[in-house]
Amino acid sequence: MATAENPTYRQTILDLSDRLVELQRPIRILDAIKWDETVEAAFFASGGKNLPPVDADWYASRPPGFDPPALLADFHQLERDIQNRLGQFSPVGVIMQRMCREYATVIRMLQHRGQPEFSNLSQELYGSASDVFHAGEPTLADLGVMMSDTLQNIDRSLILKDEERSIPASEAVKILQERLNLVFNGSAQEVRVMISDGIISDAAAGIDYVKLRQNAMFSERDLRLLEVHEGWVHVGTTLNGLSQPVCTFLSKGPPSSTITHEGLAMLMEILAFASFPARLRRVTSRISAVAMAEQGADFRDVYRFYLEQGMTPHDAFWNASRVFRGSTPDGRPFTKDISYSKGFVLTYNYIQLAVRKGMLDRIPLLFCGKTTLEDMRTIRQLVEEGLVIPPRFLPPQLADLNALTAWMCCSNFLGRLNLEQVEADYAGLL
C-alpha cells in the first residue's frame, strides 16, 4: 500500500528524487549564457558605438556542458517513470513531474541561445516585465516606475548618504565567514565564504558557499545584506533541502523556485532592516532595463540607461549584459532579473494571507528547501506524512512568529488606507 509509512513507497520516492537531482546536475544556466571579458573589450574598443559581438555562432562555440537531446530524453523518461511508479495524482509525484518539465524547458532555452526563441522560453520560466499580479493591477514595469519615483524623492532629500565601500573582498570574506559560522553552527556541512574572479555580481551563493568578487569593495551595510540574502536564505534553504531524507529534490531549485526564493531573500532583507535605498534602486533598475529590452531597446540603449543611473562604464556594461546574456545585443532579454521584485510581491502576499487566515504553520515551510509557492499546500501535506522534515535553519524573523504576525497584522491594516487621501490630509504637516 502506498503510504508514507511504507518503506518501499518511501524508497521509491527517494530513488526517483535522487535521479532528478542527478539529471539536473550538469545544467548551469548562468554559466551557459554569460559573456566574457573579450566581449567587453570589443565593445569599448569601438568606443561603445558597436554592439557587442555576440550571436548564435558565438554561443555555439561555447557548449553548455551537456548533451541537450540526450538530457531531454532522460528527463522525459524520468517523468514517465514518476507517473508509472507513483501514479498520476500522487502529490509528491506531481511536484517532481513539473520539475522535469521545467528543466526540459530550461534545456530548450539553452538550445536556442542567440535566437529569438531564447527570450520566449525565458519569459515562460521567469515571467515578463509586463506581467500583472491580478487583472487590472499594475505591471511589474509599473512597480519599477513607482519605486523609482519614491527613491528619486529620497535622493533629492539629500539626507541619506551611501556608505563608503572601503572593505576589500579579502577582509569581507573573513567578516562574513565569522557571521555565517554563527548562523550555521552545528550544520553537517561547513559553509564557506571565498573569493572568486568568475562572477559578474559582487556576490553569489552556491550549495554550501558564498562567493565574493575578487576586485569588489564592500560597506558594512553590504555585508549585512549578504549575510541575510545569500546566507540566511540561499545557503540556508539549500542546507535544509540537503537534510531531507526522502524528498531530496528540495535541495535543487528550478526557475520557479528562483522566483520564490529571490523574493523571499528580498523580503528577509526588509524584515531584517538589512536593505537600503541604493539596494532597492539596483533592483528596480533591473525591472526597467528588462522592460526596455522587451520594448525593443538594444544593448547600447540599456548601457546608456545604466550610465544615467550613475554607474561607471564598466559596471554599466556588466549590468546591461545581465539583460542580454543568452540572447543577442539587439534581441529580446533574458528575464531572470525581474524574479527579485516579482518574487518579493508574491511571497509577501503569501505570508500576509497566511497570517490573515491564521495558518501560521505554513510560513516556516518556505524554508524546507528550494520550494515554490504553488507547492506549499503539498509541502505541508508531505510534512504531516513525514516525507518532508521541517526546516532546521530559520532566520530569526521567521523563527519568532509572534513578532512577524504582529508586523503583518499592522501592515495589512495600513495597506488598506488610501495613500492619496492620507497625503492630502497630511499636506499641512509636511
Contacts in CASP RR format, 6 or more apart in sequence:
PFRMAT RR
TARGET T0000
AUTHOR 0000-0000-0000
METHOD contacts of the structure
MODEL  1
MATAENPTYRQTILDLSDRLVELQRPIRILDAIKWDETVEAAFFASGGKN
LPPVDADWYASRPPGFDPPALLADFHQLERDIQNRLGQFSPVGVIMQRMC
REYATVIRMLQHRGQPEFSNLSQELYGSASDVFHAGEPTLADLGVMMSDT
LQNIDRSLILKDEERSIPASEAVKILQERLNLVFNGSAQEVRVMISDGII
SDAAAGIDYVKLRQNAMFSERDLRLLEVHEGWVHVGTTLNGLSQPVCTFL
SKGPPSSTITHEGLAMLMEILAFASFPARLRRVTSRISAVAMAEQGADFR
DVYRFYLEQGMTPHDAFWNASRVFRGSTPDGRPFTKDISYSKGFVLTYNY
IQLAVRKGMLDRIPLLFCGKTTLEDMRTIRQLVEEGLVIPPRFLPPQLAD
LNALTAWMCCSNFLGRLNLEQVEADYAGLL
1 9 0 8 1.000
2 9 0 8 1.000
2 86 0 8 1.000
2 90 0 8 1.000
3 9 0 8 1.000
3 385 0 8 1.000
4 10 0 8 1.000
4 385 0 8 1.000
4 386 0 8 1.000
4 387 0 8 1.000
10 246 0 8 1.000
10 387 0 8 1.000
12 85 0 8 1.000
12 86 0 8 1.000
13 86 0 8 1.000
13 92 0 8 1.000
13 93 0 8 1.000
13 246 0 8 1.000
13 247 0 8 1.000
13 387 0 8 1.000
14 245 0 8 1.000
14 246 0 8 1.000
14 248 0 8 1.000
16 78 0 8 1.000
16 81 0 8 1.000
16 82 0 8 1.000
16 85 0 8 1.000
16 86 0 8 1.000
16 93 0 8 1.000
16 96 0 8 1.000
17 96 0 8 1.000
17 246 0 8 1.000
17 247 0 8 1.000
17 248 0 8 1.000
17 249 0 8 1.000
18 248 0 8 1.000
19 78 0 8 1.000
19 81 0 8 1.000
20 78 0 8 1.000
20 96 0 8 1.000
20 99 0 8 1.000
20 100 0 8 1.000
20 249 0 8 1.000
20 252 0 8 1.000
21 248 0 8 1.000
21 249 0 8 1.000
21 251 0 8 1.000
21 252 0 8 1.000
23 71 0 8 1.000
23 74 0 8 1.000
23 75 0 8 1.000
23 78 0 8 1.000
23 103 0 8 1.000
24 103 0 8 1.000
24 252 0 8 1.000
24 254 0 8 1.000
26 65 0 8 1.000
26 66 0 8 1.000
26 71 0 8 1.000
27 64 0 8 1.000
27 66 0 8 1.000
27 71 0 8 1.000
27 103 0 8 1.000
27 106 0 8 1.000
27 107 0 8 1.000
27 110 0 8 1.000
28 64 0 8 1.000
28 65 0 8 1.000
29 106 0 8 1.000
29 110 0 8 1.000
30 325 0 8 1.000
32 62 0 8 1.000
32 64 0 8 1.000
32 65 0 8 1.000
32 110 0 8 1.000
32 113 0 8 1.000
32 326 0 8 1.000
33 59 0 8 1.000
33 110 0 8 1.000
33 113 0 8 1.000
33 325 0 8 1.000
33 326 0 8 1.000
33 334 0 8 1.000
34 200 0 8 1.000
34 321 0 8 1.000
34 325 0 8 1.000
35 52 0 8 1.000
35 54 0 8 1.000
35 321 0 8 1.000
35 325 0 8 1.000
39 52 0 8 1.000
39 53 0 8 1.000
39 54 0 8 1.000
39 321 0 8 1.000
40 52 0 8 1.000
40 314 0 8 1.000
40 317 0 8 1.000
40 318 0 8 1.000
40 321 0 8 1.000
42 50 0 8 1.000
42 52 0 8 1.000
42 53 0 8 1.000
43 50 0 8 1.000
43 51 0 8 1.000
43 52 0 8 1.000
43 317 0 8 1.000
44 313 0 8 1.000
44 317 0 8 1.000
48 300 0 8 1.000
48 303 0 8 1.000
49 300 0 8 1.000
51 298 0 8 1.000
51 299 0 8 1.000
51 300 0 8 1.000
51 329 0 8 1.000
51 330 0 8 1.000
52 299 0 8 1.000
52 321 0 8 1.000
52 324 0 8 1.000
52 329 0 8 1.000
54 114 0 8 1.000
54 324 0 8 1.000
54 328 0 8 1.000
54 329 0 8 1.000
55 114 0 8 1.000
55 328 0 8 1.000
56 113 0 8 1.000
56 114 0 8 1.000
56 115 0 8 1.000
56 328 0 8 1.000
58 114 0 8 1.000
59 113 0 8 1.000
59 114 0 8 1.000
59 326 0 8 1.000
60 113 0 8 1.000
64 110 0 8 1.000
64 113 0 8 1.000
68 107 0 8 1.000
68 108 0 8 1.000
68 110 0 8 1.000
68 111 0 8 1.000
71 107 0 8 1.000
72 104 0 8 1.000
72 107 0 8 1.000
72 108 0 8 1.000
75 100 0 8 1.000
75 101 0 8 1.000
75 103 0 8 1.000
75 104 0 8 1.000
75 107 0 8 1.000
76 100 0 8 1.000
76 104 0 8 1.000
78 100 0 8 1.000
79 97 0 8 1.000
79 100 0 8 1.000
79 101 0 8 1.000
82 93 0 8 1.000
82 96 0 8 1.000
82 97 0 8 1.000
82 100 0 8 1.000
83 93 0 8 1.000
83 97 0 8 1.000
86 92 0 8 1.000
86 93 0 8 1.000
87 93 0 8 1.000
91 378 0 8 1.000
91 381 0 8 1.000
91 382 0 8 1.000
92 247 0 8 1.000
92 378 0 8 1.000
92 382 0 8 1.000
92 387 0 8 1.000
94 378 0 8 1.000
95 249 0 8 1.000
95 375 0 8 1.000
95 378 0 8 1.000
96 249 0 8 1.000
98 256 0 8 1.000
99 249 0 8 1.000
99 253 0 8 1.000
99 254 0 8 1.000
102 125 0 8 1.000
102 254 0 8 1.000
102 255 0 8 1.000
102 256 0 8 1.000
103 254 0 8 1.000
105 121 0 8 1.000
105 124 0 8 1.000
105 125 0 8 1.000
106 125 0 8 1.000
106 254 0 8 1.000
106 255 0 8 1.000
108 117 0 8 1.000
108 121 0 8 1.000
109 117 0 8 1.000
109 118 0 8 1.000
109 121 0 8 1.000
109 122 0 8 1.000
109 125 0 8 1.000
112 118 0 8 1.000
112 121 0 8 1.000
113 326 0 8 1.000
113 327 0 8 1.000
114 326 0 8 1.000
114 327 0 8 1.000
114 328 0 8 1.000
116 331 0 8 1.000
116 332 0 8 1.000
118 326 0 8 1.000
118 327 0 8 1.000
118 332 0 8 1.000
118 334 0 8 1.000
119 327 0 8 1.000
119 331 0 8 1.000
119 332 0 8 1.000
119 333 0 8 1.000
119 334 0 8 1.000
119 335 0 8 1.000
120 332 0 8 1.000
122 333 0 8 1.000
122 334 0 8 1.000
122 335 0 8 1.000
122 336 0 8 1.000
123 335 0 8 1.000
125 255 0 8 1.000
125 256 0 8 1.000
126 255 0 8 1.000
126 258 0 8 1.000
126 259 0 8 1.000
126 335 0 8 1.000
126 336 0 8 1.000
126 338 0 8 1.000
126 339 0 8 1.000
126 342 0 8 1.000
127 335 0 8 1.000
127 338 0 8 1.000
127 339 0 8 1.000
127 342 0 8 1.000
128 140 0 8 1.000
128 290 0 8 1.000
128 294 0 8 1.000
128 335 0 8 1.000
128 338 0 8 1.000
129 139 0 8 1.000
129 140 0 8 1.000
129 141 0 8 1.000
129 287 0 8 1.000
129 290 0 8 1.000
129 291 0 8 1.000
129 294 0 8 1.000
129 335 0 8 1.000
129 338 0 8 1.000
130 139 0 8 1.000
130 140 0 8 1.000
130 141 0 8 1.000
130 291 0 8 1.000
130 294 0 8 1.000
131 139 0 8 1.000
131 140 0 8 1.000
131 338 0 8 1.000
131 342 0 8 1.000
132 138 0 8 1.000
132 139 0 8 1.000
132 140 0 8 1.000
133 345 0 8 1.000
133 346 0 8 1.000
133 349 0 8 1.000
138 146 0 8 1.000
140 287 0 8 1.000
140 291 0 8 1.000
140 338 0 8 1.000
140 341 0 8 1.000
140 342 0 8 1.000
141 287 0 8 1.000
141 288 0 8 1.000
141 291 0 8 1.000
143 284 0 8 1.000
143 287 0 8 1.000
143 341 0 8 1.000
143 345 0 8 1.000
144 284 0 8 1.000
144 287 0 8 1.000
144 288 0 8 1.000
144 341 0 8 1.000
145 288 0 8 1.000
147 280 0 8 1.000
147 284 0 8 1.000
148 281 0 8 1.000
148 284 0 8 1.000
148 285 0 8 1.000
148 288 0 8 1.000
151 277 0 8 1.000
151 280 0 8 1.000
151 281 0 8 1.000
151 284 0 8 1.000
154 160 0 8 1.000
154 277 0 8 1.000
155 277 0 8 1.000
160 276 0 8 1.000
160 277 0 8 1.000
162 219 0 8 1.000
162 278 0 8 1.000
163 219 0 8 1.000
163 220 0 8 1.000
163 221 0 8 1.000
163 222 0 8 1.000
164 219 0 8 1.000
165 217 0 8 1.000
165 218 0 8 1.000
165 219 0 8 1.000
165 222 0 8 1.000
166 217 0 8 1.000
166 219 0 8 1.000
167 175 0 8 1.000
167 217 0 8 1.000
167 218 0 8 1.000
167 219 0 8 1.000
167 220 0 8 1.000
167 222 0 8 1.000
167 223 0 8 1.000
168 217 0 8 1.000
168 218 0 8 1.000
169 195 0 8 1.000
169 212 0 8 1.000
169 213 0 8 1.000
169 214 0 8 1.000
169 215 0 8 1.000
169 216 0 8 1.000
169 217 0 8 1.000
169 218 0 8 1.000
170 195 0 8 1.000
172 212 0 8 1.000
172 216 0 8 1.000
172 218 0 8 1.000
172 222 0 8 1.000
172 223 0 8 1.000
173 193 0 8 1.000
173 194 0 8 1.000
173 195 0 8 1.000
173 212 0 8 1.000
175 223 0 8 1.000
176 193 0 8 1.000
176 210 0 8 1.000
176 212 0 8 1.000
176 223 0 8 1.000
176 226 0 8 1.000
176 227 0 8 1.000
177 192 0 8 1.000
177 193 0 8 1.000
179 223 0 8 1.000
179 227 0 8 1.000
180 191 0 8 1.000
180 193 0 8 1.000
180 210 0 8 1.000
180 227 0 8 1.000
180 231 0 8 1.000
180 235 0 8 1.000
181 191 0 8 1.000
183 191 0 8 1.000
183 227 0 8 1.000
183 231 0 8 1.000
183 232 0 8 1.000
183 393 0 8 1.000
184 191 0 8 1.000
184 235 0 8 1.000
184 236 0 8 1.000
184 239 0 8 1.000
184 393 0 8 1.000
187 239 0 8 1.000
187 393 0 8 1.000
188 243 0 8 1.000
189 208 0 8 1.000
189 239 0 8 1.000
189 242 0 8 1.000
190 208 0 8 1.000
191 208 0 8 1.000
191 209 0 8 1.000
191 210 0 8 1.000
191 231 0 8 1.000
191 235 0 8 1.000
191 239 0 8 1.000
192 208 0 8 1.000
192 209 0 8 1.000
192 210 0 8 1.000
193 209 0 8 1.000
193 210 0 8 1.000
193 211 0 8 1.000
193 212 0 8 1.000
194 209 0 8 1.000
194 210 0 8 1.000
194 211 0 8 1.000
194 212 0 8 1.000
195 211 0 8 1.000
195 212 0 8 1.000
195 213 0 8 1.000
195 214 0 8 1.000
196 204 0 8 1.000
196 211 0 8 1.000
196 212 0 8 1.000
196 213 0 8 1.000
196 214 0 8 1.000
197 213 0 8 1.000
197 214 0 8 1.000
197 215 0 8 1.000
198 213 0 8 1.000
199 211 0 8 1.000
199 213 0 8 1.000
200 213 0 8 1.000
200 318 0 8 1.000
200 321 0 8 1.000
200 322 0 8 1.000
201 213 0 8 1.000
202 212 0 8 1.000
202 213 0 8 1.000
202 216 0 8 1.000
202 218 0 8 1.000
202 222 0 8 1.000
203 210 0 8 1.000
203 211 0 8 1.000
203 212 0 8 1.000
203 213 0 8 1.000
203 216 0 8 1.000
203 226 0 8 1.000
203 230 0 8 1.000
204 210 0 8 1.000
204 211 0 8 1.000
204 230 0 8 1.000
205 211 0 8 1.000
205 230 0 8 1.000
205 231 0 8 1.000
205 234 0 8 1.000
205 235 0 8 1.000
205 238 0 8 1.000
206 234 0 8 1.000
206 235 0 8 1.000
206 238 0 8 1.000
207 235 0 8 1.000
207 238 0 8 1.000
207 242 0 8 1.000
207 251 0 8 1.000
208 235 0 8 1.000
208 238 0 8 1.000
208 239 0 8 1.000
209 235 0 8 1.000
210 226 0 8 1.000
210 230 0 8 1.000
210 231 0 8 1.000
210 235 0 8 1.000
212 218 0 8 1.000
212 226 0 8 1.000
218 226 0 8 1.000
221 274 0 8 1.000
221 276 0 8 1.000
224 272 0 8 1.000
224 274 0 8 1.000
225 269 0 8 1.000
225 274 0 8 1.000
225 275 0 8 1.000
225 276 0 8 1.000
225 279 0 8 1.000
227 274 0 8 1.000
228 265 0 8 1.000
228 268 0 8 1.000
228 269 0 8 1.000
228 272 0 8 1.000
228 274 0 8 1.000
228 395 0 8 1.000
229 265 0 8 1.000
229 266 0 8 1.000
229 268 0 8 1.000
229 269 0 8 1.000
229 274 0 8 1.000
230 265 0 8 1.000
232 265 0 8 1.000
232 268 0 8 1.000
232 272 0 8 1.000
232 393 0 8 1.000
232 395 0 8 1.000
233 261 0 8 1.000
233 264 0 8 1.000
233 265 0 8 1.000
233 268 0 8 1.000
233 395 0 8 1.000
234 261 0 8 1.000
234 265 0 8 1.000
236 367 0 8 1.000
236 393 0 8 1.000
237 261 0 8 1.000
237 264 0 8 1.000
237 367 0 8 1.000
237 368 0 8 1.000
237 369 0 8 1.000
237 370 0 8 1.000
237 371 0 8 1.000
237 391 0 8 1.000
238 251 0 8 1.000
238 369 0 8 1.000
238 370 0 8 1.000
239 392 0 8 1.000
239 393 0 8 1.000
240 250 0 8 1.000
240 367 0 8 1.000
240 368 0 8 1.000
240 369 0 8 1.000
240 391 0 8 1.000
240 392 0 8 1.000
240 393 0 8 1.000
241 248 0 8 1.000
241 250 0 8 1.000
241 251 0 8 1.000
241 368 0 8 1.000
241 369 0 8 1.000
241 370 0 8 1.000
242 248 0 8 1.000
242 251 0 8 1.000
243 389 0 8 1.000
243 392 0 8 1.000
244 250 0 8 1.000
244 251 0 8 1.000
244 368 0 8 1.000
244 369 0 8 1.000
244 388 0 8 1.000
244 389 0 8 1.000
245 389 0 8 1.000
246 386 0 8 1.000
246 387 0 8 1.000
246 388 0 8 1.000
247 382 0 8 1.000
247 387 0 8 1.000
247 388 0 8 1.000
250 368 0 8 1.000
250 369 0 8 1.000
250 370 0 8 1.000
250 371 0 8 1.000
250 388 0 8 1.000
251 369 0 8 1.000
251 370 0 8 1.000
252 370 0 8 1.000
253 261 0 8 1.000
253 370 0 8 1.000
254 370 0 8 1.000
255 336 0 8 1.000
255 339 0 8 1.000
256 372 0 8 1.000
256 374 0 8 1.000
257 370 0 8 1.000
257 371 0 8 1.000
257 372 0 8 1.000
258 336 0 8 1.000
258 339 0 8 1.000
259 339 0 8 1.000
259 342 0 8 1.000
259 343 0 8 1.000
259 346 0 8 1.000
259 372 0 8 1.000
260 343 0 8 1.000
260 346 0 8 1.000
260 347 0 8 1.000
260 366 0 8 1.000
260 371 0 8 1.000
260 372 0 8 1.000
260 373 0 8 1.000
261 370 0 8 1.000
261 371 0 8 1.000
262 339 0 8 1.000
262 340 0 8 1.000
262 343 0 8 1.000
262 344 0 8 1.000
263 339 0 8 1.000
263 340 0 8 1.000
263 341 0 8 1.000
263 342 0 8 1.000
263 343 0 8 1.000
263 344 0 8 1.000
263 346 0 8 1.000
263 347 0 8 1.000
264 343 0 8 1.000
264 347 0 8 1.000
264 366 0 8 1.000
265 340 0 8 1.000
266 275 0 8 1.000
266 283 0 8 1.000
266 340 0 8 1.000
266 341 0 8 1.000
266 343 0 8 1.000
266 344 0 8 1.000
267 344 0 8 1.000
267 347 0 8 1.000
267 348 0 8 1.000
267 351 0 8 1.000
268 274 0 8 1.000
268 395 0 8 1.000
268 397 0 8 1.000
269 275 0 8 1.000
269 279 0 8 1.000
271 395 0 8 1.000
271 397 0 8 1.000
271 404 0 8 1.000
271 407 0 8 1.000
272 395 0 8 1.000
272 396 0 8 1.000
272 397 0 8 1.000
281 309 0 8 1.000
283 340 0 8 1.000
283 341 0 8 1.000
284 341 0 8 1.000
285 305 0 8 1.000
285 306 0 8 1.000
285 309 0 8 1.000
285 319 0 8 1.000
286 319 0 8 1.000
286 322 0 8 1.000
286 323 0 8 1.000
286 337 0 8 1.000
286 338 0 8 1.000
286 340 0 8 1.000
286 341 0 8 1.000
287 337 0 8 1.000
287 338 0 8 1.000
287 341 0 8 1.000
288 305 0 8 1.000
289 302 0 8 1.000
289 305 0 8 1.000
289 306 0 8 1.000
289 319 0 8 1.000
289 320 0 8 1.000
289 322 0 8 1.000
289 323 0 8 1.000
289 333 0 8 1.000
289 337 0 8 1.000
290 323 0 8 1.000
290 333 0 8 1.000
290 335 0 8 1.000
290 337 0 8 1.000
290 338 0 8 1.000
292 301 0 8 1.000
292 302 0 8 1.000
292 305 0 8 1.000
293 302 0 8 1.000
293 323 0 8 1.000
293 324 0 8 1.000
293 331 0 8 1.000
293 332 0 8 1.000
293 333 0 8 1.000
294 332 0 8 1.000
294 333 0 8 1.000
294 335 0 8 1.000
296 331 0 8 1.000
296 332 0 8 1.000
297 305 0 8 1.000
298 329 0 8 1.000
298 330 0 8 1.000
298 331 0 8 1.000
299 320 0 8 1.000
299 321 0 8 1.000
299 323 0 8 1.000
299 324 0 8 1.000
299 329 0 8 1.000
299 330 0 8 1.000
300 329 0 8 1.000
302 320 0 8 1.000
302 323 0 8 1.000
302 324 0 8 1.000
303 316 0 8 1.000
303 317 0 8 1.000
303 320 0 8 1.000
304 316 0 8 1.000
305 320 0 8 1.000
306 315 0 8 1.000
306 316 0 8 1.000
306 319 0 8 1.000
306 320 0 8 1.000
307 313 0 8 1.000
307 316 0 8 1.000
309 316 0 8 1.000
311 319 0 8 1.000
322 334 0 8 1.000
322 337 0 8 1.000
323 333 0 8 1.000
323 334 0 8 1.000
323 337 0 8 1.000
324 331 0 8 1.000
324 333 0 8 1.000
324 334 0 8 1.000
325 334 0 8 1.000
326 334 0 8 1.000
327 333 0 8 1.000
327 334 0 8 1.000
346 373 0 8 1.000
347 366 0 8 1.000
347 373 0 8 1.000
350 366 0 8 1.000
350 373 0 8 1.000
350 376 0 8 1.000
351 363 0 8 1.000
351 404 0 8 1.000
351 408 0 8 1.000
352 408 0 8 1.000
352 411 0 8 1.000
352 412 0 8 1.000
354 360 0 8 1.000
354 362 0 8 1.000
354 363 0 8 1.000
355 363 0 8 1.000
355 404 0 8 1.000
355 405 0 8 1.000
355 408 0 8 1.000
355 409 0 8 1.000
355 412 0 8 1.000
356 408 0 8 1.000
356 412 0 8 1.000
360 401 0 8 1.000
360 405 0 8 1.000
361 380 0 8 1.000
362 376 0 8 1.000
362 380 0 8 1.000
363 398 0 8 1.000
363 401 0 8 1.000
363 404 0 8 1.000
364 390 0 8 1.000
364 391 0 8 1.000
364 394 0 8 1.000
364 398 0 8 1.000
364 399 0 8 1.000
364 401 0 8 1.000
365 371 0 8 1.000
365 376 0 8 1.000
365 379 0 8 1.000
365 380 0 8 1.000
365 383 0 8 1.000
365 390 0 8 1.000
365 391 0 8 1.000
366 376 0 8 1.000
366 398 0 8 1.000
367 391 0 8 1.000
367 393 0 8 1.000
367 394 0 8 1.000
367 395 0 8 1.000
367 398 0 8 1.000
368 379 0 8 1.000
368 383 0 8 1.000
368 388 0 8 1.000
368 389 0 8 1.000
368 390 0 8 1.000
368 391 0 8 1.000
369 391 0 8 1.000
371 379 0 8 1.000
379 388 0 8 1.000
382 388 0 8 1.000
383 389 0 8 1.000
383 390 0 8 1.000
397 403 0 8 1.000
397 404 0 8 1.000
398 404 0 8 1.000
END
